[in-house]
Amino acid sequence: FDGTVHLFPGADSQRGLLTDWRRVAERPTALPRTGSVAAGLAECAAALAVHPWREVFPLTLRGVVPHQEGGHWRLIDEERGGLPLLDQGLVAWRLLALGEGRPLDLFGEWDGRFFRPLTTLESQRWVGLS
């Protein structure tokens, strides 16, 4: 969609009102604001400094691969940064199957302990993971 967002006042402006919006024919071909694990964690730290009671952070990761170590799954990026995956079982295997061993771009939520993947874009197709 295309439109105007009027943000509500607040320290980190997470809520807003969408006005004058319309659907657009083209679907996005990439996840917005993709970055490394380190860049994503730095973004979360900056948001936490502004709003210390925040519990969950939207996070987009670029080029991550699920990796199992000691019975636990982690997402590892090309800089060797990693985050533990929330759903240790089926989601990790699904990510491996979708990426066929290649790195994926993921959007999800970081709660300070685990990353919960919500969606990815694979072969120009949006795939929900929750």
N, C-alpha and C positions, 0 to 999 in steps of 0.2 A: 504494500500500500504506500501511498504518498500522502503526506498531510503535515499538519503543524502540531507540535507537542508543547503544551503550556505546563511547565514544571511547577509543582507545589513547593512552597518555601520549605527549606530544611537544610541540614548540614550536608547531606550527600545527594539530594534531589533524586530520589528513586521513584517517586510517584508523579504522575502527570495526567493531564486531560488531553485527549486527541481530538482535534477539530479539523474541519475542512479536509477530511480524508477521502480518498478514492482508491479504488483497486487499480493496479497497473498490470499489464499483461505479462511482463517479464518477471520471471522468478530469479532471485539472486543466485549467482553461480559460485559464491564463496561465503564462508562464515565471516561475519564482521570481526574486526579487531583481533585477528589471530595472533598468537604469540607463543613464546617458550614458556615452560613451567616457571622459570625464574621471573620473567616479566609478569606473568599472571599473579604470582605470589606477591610481587612488589605492588601491583595494582590493589590487591586485597589488603595489604598492610596499610597503604595510603588511605583506603576507604575506612579501615578499622580505626585509624588515627582520628578521622573526622567523626565517626559514629561508632564508639566503642561497644555498644550493645548489639551491634549487627551480628547475626548468627550464620547467614548463608550469603555467598557471593556468586554472582554469575561469572562464569569463566570460560573463555574460548582458548583452546590449546591447538597449536599447529604441529603437525608431524609427530604424533605420539604413537607408540606401539605398546600393546599390552605385553607384560612380561611377568612370568610366574617365578617366584623365588621363595623357597621355604614354605610352600603352600599358600602364599599370599600373592595377590595380583597387584601390580603397579603399572602405571602408564609412564613410559620413558620417552623423553624427547631426544632430538639429535645432539643436544648439549649434555646429555646423560643426566638431566634433571628428571625427577620422578615424583609422582603423587600416588598414594594408595587408592585403589578402586573401592567403591562402596560395595557393589554387588560382586562378590568374589567369584561367583560361578558362571551363570549363563551369559551375563553381559560381556564378560571378558572373552569367552569363547565366540560370542557373536561378533565382537569387534575383530578378533583374529580372522574369522571367516569373511567378514566384509572387506577387510583390508588385504586379505590374502598375503599377509606378512609385510605389506607395505605400510608406511606411516599414514595415519588418518588425522584429519582436523575434526575436533570434537567441541561441542558446546555442552556445558553442564553446570553443576553447582558444586562449590567447594565450601565445606563447613568447618574447615580448620583441621579436620582429621582425615576425611575421605572425599574423593571426587566422585560425583554421581553423574555419569554421562547421560545426556538427554537426547541429543541428535547429532547426526553426522551427514555429510554430503558425499555420496559415493557414486561415481559415474553420472554426474548431473542429476542425481536422484536423492531427495531428502529422505533420511531413514530415522524414524523415531526409535529411541533405545530404552525408554522408561516403561 
